[in-house]
Amino acid sequence: MSRLQFETPENVAVSYSSAGLGTRYVAWFVDQILVWFVTIVLIISMICAGASFEGVDELFREGAEEGSSKAILYIIGLMTLVWGLGSFVYFGASELFLRGQTLGKRLSAIRVVKADGFALDAQSILVRNIFRVVDHLPLLWIVPVLSSTGQRLGDMVAGTIVVAEENVELSSVRNQLAERSALESEFRFDATSLARLSEMDLHAVEQILERWNQLGEEQRQHLIGTMLPPLCQKLKVETPPIERGVHFLEDLLSAELRRQRRSLG
């Protein structure tokens, strides 16, 4: 896996590892199981419901009279249509509302981000999922193998990349803040405010807190002074005093960890 480095608008360098092809395949396989399960259930439901309508019933009866192959073709065509639409809706909606993840990607600890490290937008999601159909062509399976960052054709056109999430077990900051309750927080953030932040913003906050004890006072003041104004502008909250900056970042990350825990049920 190659290491990718970006700089946030707060002038903090963050890095990600590109997701391995094996990990991406596992995520894709899990997602396909889900999509095919829903597709089969819908097809069976549609056939059962359609059997009560004279036109649909006659269509399959004619197919059976002319040979079972025609009826099978009807079913295959219907399955292809439902699977295609279902895949487009599932992948698009998941990546939009789960911040670049599907259920398969979440289980595999990977996510999609823009090639510049920022969170996905609706346009990027639309483009990469339109090209998903093209990427299923066997001839194009070689593209991610040849790409240094594992991008498929749809990723290249949409300007996106799949990255591996950092192992949360390695983060002492997460361990310390994950169980902090909202009542213990000096600064409060609601879900609407948190949704304005990208994964790169949150990763930058976590990296600063991880390194906080190794930084000198001058470095601390510089990082806090540089990072807080644009971060607070995104959150649409008032910038706290410099001396309360680290508490602001801790409460922010703690609020995001609580939000993630709630979304996982």
Buried (B, 14 or more C-beta within 10 A) or exposed (E): BEEBEBEBBBEBEBEBBBBBBEBBEBBBEBBBEBBBEBBEEBBEEEBEEBEEEEEBEEBBEEBEEEEEEBBEEBEEEBBEEBBBEBBBEBBBEBBBEBBBBBBBBBEBBBBBBBBEBBBBEEEBBBBBBBBBEEBEEEEBEEBBEEBEBBBBBBBBBBBBBBBBBBEBEEBEBBEEBBEBEEEEBEBEBEEEBBEBBBBBBBBBBBBBBBEBEEEEEEEBBEBBEBBBEBBBEBBEBEBBEEEBBBBBBBBBBBBBBBBBEEEEE
